[in-house]
Amino acid sequence: MFLHKWAMNSHSRFFLLAVIVALTGTSLLAAYPSTEEKPSVTSSGTLFPSAHDLDSSPTSEQFTDLNTAKNRINNNTDELQTVEAFSEPYREIALAASEMGSLSEVYVLEGAVIESGAVVATLDSQIPRAAIEVARANMSAQGALKSAEADLRMKRSELEKLDGLRERSHASQNEVDRIQMELTLAEARLLAVREDLEVRRLELKRIEVQLEQRQVRSPIRGVVTEVLKDAGEFVSPSDPVVARIVQLDPLLVVFSVPLTARNLLKQNDSVELQIGAEQLSDIGFVEYVSPVADASNSSVRVKVRLPNDTSRWQSGERVTLRLDSKTNHNSPAITEDAVAGQSR
């Protein structure tokens, strides 16, 4: 009897437990009315994932999200590996006259290609040319020199005669001393004349240099971009610039390289550059890596020299530098004098 009651009670308990479970499931479904908000039911039929569910492969949607994230990372990496800048003239010179005066001739026009040492303009040189003629005449004057040399020869001859007379006691010692003194004075006068001629020679050289400075010469091979004065205009110390000249062989590109990539570039490295809208390739050479960073954008200035002996590239073209491009730390250094020599 006791066992029968226990069994009935067990069935009742089981039935009651089943009812509770059913009610609990209904309340959970009511809490999640839409399909998207319902908790996921795993393959095992439970609300919580099993070990099998954890080992299952990701869905196609998950693959798509993963590929998108990878592409974003790759794009950000590419942006960090390249920097862009614009090419510019290697040198830009405001060619000025070293002396003041009126321009007598201007020999160049805008766009003209000129060699190193070419005369761009000439200042009026009438006064310096006249001064040169005077200096040459003074330097060629030989009268004073010949007179001093003749006087010296005469004093030497007199001294020799008095020495002979003195040995035979036909001349006094005072006479000999007097001639010796006059000989010393003659030697001094000849020296003074020669020194004066040397000063005149140096004066002639100074005037010739001044005459040369009346010619305005270009120190580089380049292109005239602007002519600021014409013949007849006055050149003053406050406004001495006659023309502007740019050197386009080579070109210069100044990059702002992120500070984290500074050690990738060293002076005299050869780097690959992508130039222009068509991204054509050429080789440039690192000339300078700034030791000081720009705190405003955490970058360093890097100057790259781009050879342009065939005038293939234009100043102002967009240039891209890949920071992961191969560099050559053993490339020979090209000094400023060598660059100037190439431009000639």
C-alpha positions as CSV (number, residue, x, y, z in Angstrom):
1,M,0.0,0.0,0.0
2,F,2.8,2.3,0.8
3,L,4.6,1.4,-2.4
4,H,1.5,2.1,-4.4
5,K,1.1,5.5,-2.9
6,W,4.8,6.2,-3.6
7,A,4.4,5.1,-7.2
8,M,1.3,7.4,-7.6
9,N,3.1,10.2,-6.0
10,S,6.1,9.6,-8.4
11,H,3.7,9.7,-11.4
12,S,2.2,12.9,-10.0
13,R,5.6,14.4,-9.5
14,F,6.7,13.6,-13.0
15,F,3.4,15.0,-14.5
16,L,3.8,18.1,-12.5
17,L,7.4,18.5,-13.6
18,A,6.3,18.0,-17.3
19,V,3.7,20.7,-16.9
20,I,6.3,23.1,-15.4
21,V,8.7,22.5,-18.3
22,A,5.9,23.1,-20.8
23,L,4.9,26.3,-19.2
24,T,8.5,27.5,-19.0
25,G,9.0,26.8,-22.7
26,T,5.9,28.8,-23.6
27,S,7.1,31.7,-21.6
28,L,10.4,31.7,-23.3
29,L,8.7,31.7,-26.7
30,A,6.5,34.6,-25.6
31,A,9.6,36.5,-24.5
32,Y,11.0,36.2,-28.1
33,P,8.1,36.8,-30.5
34,S,10.1,37.4,-33.7
35,T,12.2,34.8,-35.4
36,E,15.3,37.1,-35.4
37,E,15.2,37.7,-31.7
38,K,14.7,34.0,-30.7
39,P,17.7,32.3,-29.1
40,S,19.4,30.0,-31.5
41,V,18.6,26.3,-31.1
42,T,21.6,24.2,-31.6
43,S,21.9,20.9,-33.4
44,S,21.5,19.1,-30.1
45,G,18.1,20.7,-29.6
46,T,19.2,22.8,-26.6
47,L,19.4,26.6,-26.0
48,F,23.2,26.3,-25.4
49,P,25.9,25.2,-27.9
50,S,27.4,21.8,-27.5
51,A,31.0,20.8,-28.3
52,H,29.8,19.7,-31.8
53,D,28.3,23.1,-32.5
54,L,31.5,24.9,-31.4
55,D,33.6,22.7,-33.9
56,S,31.2,23.4,-36.8
57,S,32.5,25.6,-39.8
58,P,31.5,29.3,-40.1
59,T,28.7,30.2,-42.4
60,S,29.0,32.1,-45.7
61,E,27.9,35.3,-44.1
62,Q,30.8,35.0,-41.6
63,F,33.2,34.3,-44.4
64,T,32.0,37.5,-46.2
65,D,32.5,39.6,-43.0
66,L,36.0,38.1,-42.5
67,N,37.1,38.9,-46.1
68,T,35.8,42.4,-45.8
69,A,37.9,43.0,-42.7
70,K,41.0,41.6,-44.3
71,N,40.6,43.9,-47.4
72,R,40.3,46.9,-45.1
73,I,43.5,45.9,-43.3
74,N,45.3,45.4,-46.6
75,N,44.1,48.7,-47.9
76,N,45.3,50.5,-44.8
77,T,48.7,48.7,-45.0
78,D,49.1,49.9,-48.7
79,E,48.4,53.4,-47.7
80,L,51.0,53.3,-45.0
81,Q,53.6,51.8,-47.5
82,T,53.3,54.6,-50.0
83,V,53.8,58.4,-49.7
84,E,53.2,61.0,-52.4
85,A,54.7,64.3,-53.3
86,F,55.3,66.5,-56.3
87,S,58.4,67.0,-58.3
88,E,60.1,70.4,-58.3
89,P,63.2,72.1,-59.8
90,Y,66.4,70.9,-58.2
91,R,67.4,74.6,-58.0
92,E,65.6,77.8,-58.5
93,I,67.8,80.9,-58.7
94,A,66.9,84.6,-58.6
95,L,69.8,85.8,-60.8
96,A,71.0,89.1,-59.5
97,A,73.6,91.7,-60.6
98,S,76.5,92.1,-58.3
99,E,76.8,95.8,-59.0
100,M,74.4,98.7,-59.6
101,G,73.9,100.4,-62.9
102,S,71.8,100.5,-66.1
103,L,71.4,97.4,-68.2
104,S,72.9,97.8,-71.7
105,E,71.8,94.4,-73.0
106,V,69.6,91.5,-72.0
107,Y,70.4,88.3,-74.1
108,V,67.7,85.8,-73.0
109,L,64.0,85.3,-73.3
110,E,61.6,83.3,-71.1
111,G,61.8,79.6,-71.9
112,A,65.4,79.8,-73.1
113,V,67.7,76.9,-72.2
114,I,71.1,78.3,-71.1
115,E,74.4,76.7,-70.2
116,S,76.3,77.2,-67.1
117,G,78.4,80.4,-67.4
118,A,76.2,81.9,-70.1
119,V,75.9,85.7,-70.1
120,V,72.3,86.7,-69.3
121,A,72.6,90.4,-69.3
122,T,75.3,93.2,-69.3
123,L,75.4,96.4,-67.3
124,D,76.7,99.6,-68.9
125,S,80.5,99.3,-68.8
126,Q,81.8,102.5,-70.5
127,I,83.4,103.8,-67.3
128,P,85.2,100.6,-66.3
129,R,86.5,100.1,-69.9
130,A,88.0,103.6,-69.8
131,A,89.5,102.9,-66.4
132,I,91.1,99.8,-67.8
133,E,92.8,101.8,-70.6
134,V,94.2,104.2,-68.1
135,A,95.5,101.4,-65.9
136,R,97.1,99.7,-68.8
137,A,98.9,102.9,-69.8
138,N,100.2,103.4,-66.3
139,M,101.4,99.9,-66.1
140,S,103.2,100.1,-69.4
141,A,105.1,103.3,-68.5
142,Q,108.7,102.2,-68.3
143,G,110.4,105.7,-68.0
144,A,110.7,105.7,-64.2
145,L,112.0,102.1,-64.2
146,K,114.7,102.7,-66.8
147,S,115.8,105.9,-65.0
148,A,116.1,104.1,-61.7
149,E,118.0,101.2,-63.3
150,A,120.5,103.6,-65.1
151,D,121.1,105.5,-61.8
152,L,121.8,102.3,-60.0
153,R,124.3,101.2,-62.7
154,M,126.1,104.6,-62.5
155,K,126.5,104.4,-58.7
156,R,127.9,100.9,-58.9
157,S,130.4,102.0,-61.4
158,E,131.5,105.0,-59.3
159,L,131.9,102.7,-56.3
160,E,134.1,100.3,-58.2
161,K,136.3,103.2,-59.4
162,L,136.6,104.7,-55.9
163,D,137.5,101.3,-54.5
164,G,140.4,101.1,-56.9
165,L,141.6,104.6,-56.0
166,R,141.2,103.8,-52.4
167,E,143.6,100.9,-52.7
168,R,146.2,103.2,-54.3
169,S,145.5,105.9,-51.6
170,H,144.1,108.3,-54.2
171,A,140.7,108.5,-52.6
172,S,139.5,109.0,-49.1
173,Q,137.3,106.7,-47.1
174,N,134.6,109.4,-46.8
175,E,134.3,109.5,-50.6
176,V,133.8,105.7,-50.7
177,D,131.2,105.9,-47.9
178,R,129.3,108.6,-49.7
179,I,129.1,106.6,-52.9
180,Q,128.0,103.5,-51.0
181,M,125.2,105.6,-49.5
182,E,124.2,106.9,-52.9
183,L,124.2,103.3,-54.2
184,T,121.9,102.2,-51.4
185,L,119.5,105.0,-52.3
186,A,119.6,104.1,-56.0
187,E,118.7,100.5,-55.1
188,A,115.8,101.7,-53.0
189,R,114.5,104.0,-55.8
190,L,114.5,101.1,-58.2
191,L,112.6,98.9,-55.7
192,A,110.0,101.7,-55.2
193,V,109.5,101.9,-59.0
194,R,109.0,98.2,-59.3
195,E,106.6,98.1,-56.4
196,D,104.6,100.9,-58.0
197,L,104.4,98.9,-61.2
198,E,103.1,95.9,-59.3
199,V,100.5,98.1,-57.7
200,R,99.4,99.3,-61.1
201,R,99.2,95.7,-62.4
202,L,97.0,94.8,-59.5
203,E,94.9,97.9,-60.1
204,L,94.4,96.8,-63.7
205,K,93.4,93.3,-62.5
206,R,90.8,94.8,-60.1
207,I,89.2,96.9,-62.8
208,E,89.1,93.9,-65.1
209,V,87.3,92.0,-62.4
210,Q,84.8,94.8,-62.0
211,L,84.3,94.8,-65.7
212,E,83.6,91.1,-65.6
213,Q,81.1,91.6,-62.8
214,R,79.2,94.0,-65.0
215,Q,78.2,90.8,-66.9
216,V,75.4,88.8,-65.3
217,R,76.2,85.1,-65.8
218,S,74.1,82.0,-65.0
219,P,75.8,79.7,-62.5
220,I,73.8,76.6,-63.6
221,R,72.4,75.0,-66.8
222,G,68.7,75.5,-66.7
223,V,65.6,77.2,-68.2
224,V,64.8,80.9,-67.9
225,T,61.3,81.1,-66.3
226,E,61.1,84.9,-65.9
227,V,62.9,88.0,-67.2
228,L,62.3,90.8,-64.7
229,K,64.3,93.6,-66.4
230,D,64.9,94.8,-69.9
231,A,67.7,96.8,-71.5
232,G,67.9,100.4,-70.2
233,E,66.4,99.6,-66.8
234,F,68.3,100.5,-63.7
235,V,69.5,97.7,-61.3
236,S,69.7,99.0,-57.7
237,P,70.9,97.3,-54.5
238,S,67.3,97.0,-53.3
239,D,66.1,95.4,-56.6
240,P,69.0,93.5,-58.2
241,V,67.2,90.5,-59.7
242,V,67.4,90.4,-63.5
243,A,65.9,86.9,-64.2
244,R,64.8,83.6,-62.6
245,I,66.4,80.3,-63.7
246,V,65.4,76.8,-62.7
247,Q,67.4,73.6,-63.0
248,L,65.3,70.7,-64.2
249,D,68.1,68.1,-64.5
250,P,67.8,66.5,-62.0
251,L,64.5,67.1,-60.4
252,L,63.9,67.2,-56.6
253,V,61.1,65.4,-54.8
254,V,60.5,66.1,-51.1
255,F,58.5,63.4,-49.3
256,S,56.9,63.5,-45.8
257,V,57.7,60.0,-44.6
258,P,55.9,58.6,-41.5
259,L,58.3,58.6,-38.5
260,T,57.8,54.8,-38.1
261,A,59.3,54.3,-41.6
262,R,62.3,56.6,-41.2
263,N,64.8,53.8,-40.9
264,L,63.7,52.3,-44.2
265,L,65.5,55.0,-46.1
266,K,69.2,56.1,-45.9
267,Q,71.3,58.7,-47.7
268,N,72.4,57.5,-51.2
269,D,69.8,54.7,-51.3
270,S,68.3,54.1,-54.8
271,V,64.5,53.9,-54.6
272,E,61.8,53.1,-57.1
273,L,59.4,55.9,-57.9
274,Q,56.0,55.9,-59.7
275,I,55.6,59.2,-61.7
276,G,52.7,60.9,-63.3
277,A,49.1,59.9,-63.9
278,E,50.3,56.8,-65.8
279,Q,52.5,55.7,-62.8
280,L,55.6,55.2,-64.9
281,S,58.6,53.8,-63.0
282,D,62.0,55.4,-62.6
283,I,64.9,55.3,-60.1
284,G,65.6,58.1,-57.7
285,F,68.4,58.6,-55.2
286,V,67.9,59.6,-51.5
287,E,69.9,62.8,-50.9
288,Y,68.8,63.7,-47.4
289,V,66.8,62.3,-44.5
290,S,66.0,64.8,-41.9
291,P,67.2,64.0,-38.4
292,V,64.3,66.1,-36.9
293,A,60.7,65.0,-37.1
294,D,57.7,67.3,-37.7
295,A,55.7,67.1,-34.5
296,S,52.5,68.2,-36.2
297,N,52.2,65.1,-38.3
298,S,54.8,62.7,-37.0
299,S,56.8,62.7,-40.2
300,V,60.3,63.4,-41.5
301,R,61.4,65.2,-44.6
302,V,63.2,63.0,-47.2
303,K,64.7,64.6,-50.3
304,V,65.0,62.3,-53.4
305,R,66.9,63.3,-56.5
306,L,65.3,62.2,-59.8
307,P,67.7,62.2,-62.9
308,N,66.1,64.0,-65.9
309,D,68.8,64.3,-68.5
310,T,66.4,63.4,-71.3
311,S,63.7,65.9,-70.1
312,R,61.4,62.9,-69.7
313,W,59.7,64.3,-66.5
314,Q,58.1,67.6,-65.9
315,S,58.3,69.7,-62.7
316,G,55.0,69.5,-60.8
317,E,54.2,65.8,-61.6
318,R,52.8,63.6,-58.8
319,V,55.4,61.1,-57.6
320,T,54.7,58.1,-55.4
321,L,57.3,56.4,-53.3
322,R,56.8,52.8,-52.0
323,L,58.5,52.5,-48.6
324,D,58.8,48.8,-49.0
325,S,60.6,49.1,-52.4
326,K,64.1,47.6,-52.6
327,T,66.9,50.0,-51.7
328,N,70.6,49.9,-52.3
329,H,72.7,51.1,-49.4
330,N,75.9,50.7,-51.5
331,S,75.0,53.2,-54.2
332,P,77.7,55.8,-54.7
333,A,77.1,59.2,-53.3
334,I,76.6,62.1,-55.8
335,T,77.9,65.3,-54.4
336,E,76.6,68.8,-55.2
337,D,79.7,69.5,-57.4
338,A,79.0,66.3,-59.4
339,V,75.4,67.3,-59.9
340,A,76.5,70.7,-61.1
341,G,79.0,69.0,-63.4
342,Q,76.3,66.8,-64.9
343,S,74.2,69.9,-65.5
344,R,76.9,71.4,-67.5
